Amino acid sequence: MNANQTKELVQQRYAAAALRVQSGSAGCCSATTEFPEADAITSNLYSEEESSAVPLAARLASLGCGNPTALAELKPGEVVLDLGSGGGIDVLLSSRRVGPTGKAYGLDMTDEMLALARENQAKAGATNVEFLKGDIEHIPLPDSSVDVIISNCVVNLSADKDQVLREAFRVLKPGGRWAISDIVVRGEMPEAIRANAELWSSCVSGALEENDYRAKLAAAGFAGIDLEPTRLYAADEIAPGAVDGLFASMFVRARKPSGVKVQVYDPAMCCSSGVCGPTVDPVLARFSADLDWLSMQGITVERYNLSQAPAAFVAAPAVQAALAADGTSCLPMILVDGEVRSQGKYPVRFTLAKWAGLSLPVPVELNVLAPKGCC
Ligand SMILES: C[S@@+](CC[C@H](N)C(=O)[O-])C[C@H]1O[C@@H](n2cnc3c(N)ncnc32)[C@H](O)[C@@H]1O
């Protein structure tokens, strides 16, 4: 089957699902008719509070595999885009989180789903919501116009996932977030499942393998890539031929780099972070965790250790000048976009975030690592 035929099948399936909800004859429908247990994918995704906040028809049309709005840390004023918005449940939940100063877009290719979503919008009285018709492979929004992309069990349905990721990257603002739920394979997909066209439209056979997902996100330019399982499926919840735990719902997170670069010039240390050996300086452990956190926020982080990369110190004029004036007491030095921000001490996460232009508040937990063996 070619990409157009796959898309047509997907569209027919979800048009029928929307009409069933509108005619009051159906609940949810992820499963093949021969394999109704696959409703395990779509069931019990939302809290009671969330369910009661949206119209019944939006709940009945819920065909996702996760709860991206609960995990995406949406903030008031943000612009959110839901790829494959279906009956609109995640758009309506997002609209409450971003509030009247924000905006929630839903994008779907299926007219029947769009009609249902717009009815649900009217019932919910949501004014900061807009449903757009279109393909997730060609997003009808301008470059750098979206803070957060969410999606719920849709990317697996696309026959051109690289194109979806390129488009997502294009429309996200610098530092913007990819925060979606999707079905992911944790290993090799059995051939019998891969070849089953019916299982494509029920979100199974088009699923990406976990490492492929990471590679495709990185190839599209994303940073801070993280895949977190939210539900593992038993073989009989997926399809004949599946294996327990092979398929999972995952929360897939990544960032469009913000364009901000933080460079750290450390004194001579035994390893790249100084976090090794039987005794560990808790300040270094905390700082390492803070740098990991910064890169998860889409900040480019470069770290140089005087004993391992002396050439980097020579290549940075500001660092060279400080070393000439003060000797190694100027280390560590922190530069943000080439400008010296501190010398002789490790800043805390809050300060790093402020320098990098990240919105606050910043999580305050300090990930102090347990001492490890030597590197
Ligand atoms: C599994 S349902 C999920 C709907 C919704 N996200 C939810 O959680 O209920 C898939 C939805 O994505 C839409 N869809 C699938 N492929 C698409 C594509 N390539 N472009 C736009 N919409 C697509 C379908 O029309 C359908 O409404």
The ligand as a Gaussian input file, in Angstrom:
#p B3LYP/6-31G(d) Opt

LIG

0 1
 C       -6.032000       8.031000      16.841000
 S       -6.937000       9.465000      16.455000
 C       -6.437000      10.521000      17.772000
 C       -7.303000      11.709000      17.944000
 C       -6.981000      12.600000      19.144000
 N       -5.597000      12.982000      19.155000
 C       -7.340000      11.935000      20.447000
 O       -6.486000      11.756000      21.312000
 O       -8.498000      11.576000      20.599000
 C       -6.087000      10.093000      15.049000
 C       -6.557000      11.438000      14.505000
 O       -5.509000      11.964000      13.701000
 C       -6.001000      12.376000      12.449000
 N       -4.903000      12.149000      11.484000
 C       -4.282000      10.999000      11.202000
 N       -3.311000      11.177000      10.316000
 C       -3.291000      12.508000      10.031000
 C       -2.511000      13.324000       9.179000
 N       -1.534000      12.805000       8.432000
 N       -2.759000      14.650000       9.127000
 C       -3.772000      15.193000       9.877000
 N       -4.546000      14.463000      10.696000
 C       -4.317000      13.135000      10.785000
 C       -7.219000      11.513000      12.203000
 O       -8.121000      12.146000      11.320000
 C       -7.765000      11.348000      13.602000
 O       -8.683000      12.360000      13.924000

